[in-house]
Amino acid sequence: MTSTEKIANAKKRISELERLIKCWDTSEDKNINNIDLEVNNEKVAA
């Protein structure tokens, strides 16, 4: 494998990892919002 091919493969892996990170960040934000709603519901019920 040439160095050009290695660089191309590395760029592909980096872009895949960046997409995963964005996906994880948005899913964590959604989970945090769900937790806030659950906490608020418990306060109202109590």
Number of C-alpha atoms within 10 A of each C-alpha: 5 7 8 9 10 11 11 12 11 12 12 12 12 12 11 11 12 12 12 12 12 11 11 12 12 12 12 12 11 12 12 12 12 12 12 12 12 11 12 12 11 10 9 7 7 6
